[in-house]
Amino acid sequence: MQLKKIIPVALFLFVFLAVAIFGCAPKSSELEKTIMQLQDEIAKKEEIIKELQKESIEVKEETTEEETEIVIEEEEKASLTDNAKVLLVIESYINAVENKNFTEQKSYVAKYALDIVNLKEYEDKNSDSGIREVERKQSKVDKIEGNKAEGFMSFTEHLENLITKDKYDLLTEGKVYLEKINGEWKIVDYTRKNRLISEALYTFNDLSKELNNIKISVVLVLFSIFDDSVNIRYIIENNNDFKISTSIYSSKILGPDKKQNEFSYYGGGDLSEILPNAISEGDGVYHWTNESAGDFKIFFGDIYNSDNYNDLIKDLTFDVELANATRY
């Protein structure tokens, strides 16, 4: 109960007491009894008021302490050298990876590094693996020039397939690049599986085709030379009032070496069937026989009506040119 509500109640009791004494003039014993009751009520109200005042002071003190701690923390952070700030960002990012906290990871990254965090978050939702442990080496800063920094980062994610219980490692080790953005150091690129993210991950804003009320888009390509594979993220939008199916299982890609690379497996999502007036997002993983990332052609195949198997799109293809991807 707020103090503003208690005070009027107390005043009302005093008025009532005055009226009882000087107005109606009941018998002496009844008057004394009434006065005693009123005094007890007033005493209780005063105790409540004192308790609320005490709680108000305690809350104010706690709030002041919290605000002071935040100010001290910000002052300590501001007093750090740029070298220490860069190291703090790197170590904090590794901690967030170990805790699988994608929201926190995003607070330490930008540009290419942010793209990979978004990809890992999507994969985690469609994955059968979990991080058991993260083993790290000492991070270091090699140089800082203006708003750019360069250093070394190394950590290994010891993973386990939750279904098969197979154990495997994912190594992130090598150069790490940071930029000061809006006054804060952010990781923008780093070495993962022996390659910089900027050399392996490509996002596209407008690589799509639309036919017969169906829009097919290629939105992301991730080369993993280490694993001899390439991951392609598709979005298919079905604007028809019937379900459609695709022949993605038989799709193929053709890289710079002109070798035909087969579809390997789904990396997440479902692109085989798309419900009426629905959007489906998913990854297709293909074999990659080329020595490096490069342009390639997708032979996606057919898209057809699930009810009667009539083709809606025949022999769909995409030319993926890396120069048209988002570059920061």
Secondary structure, 3 states (H helix, E strand, C coil): CCHHHHHHHHHHHHHHHHHHHHHHCCCHHHHHHHHHHHHHHHHHHHHHHHHHHHHHHHHHHHHHHHHHHHHHHHHHHHHCCHHHHHHHHHHHHHHHHHCCCHHHHHCCECHHHHHHHHHHHHHHHCCCEEEEEEEECCCEEEEEECCEEEEEEEEEEEEEECCCCCEEEEEEEEEEEEEEECCEEEEEEEEECCEEHHHHEEECCCCEEEECCEEEEEEEEEEEHHHCEEEEEEEEEECCCCCEEECHHHCEEECCCCCEEEEEEEEEECCCEECCCEEEEEEEEEECCCCCCCCEEEEEEEEEECCCCCEEEEEEEEEECHHHCCCC
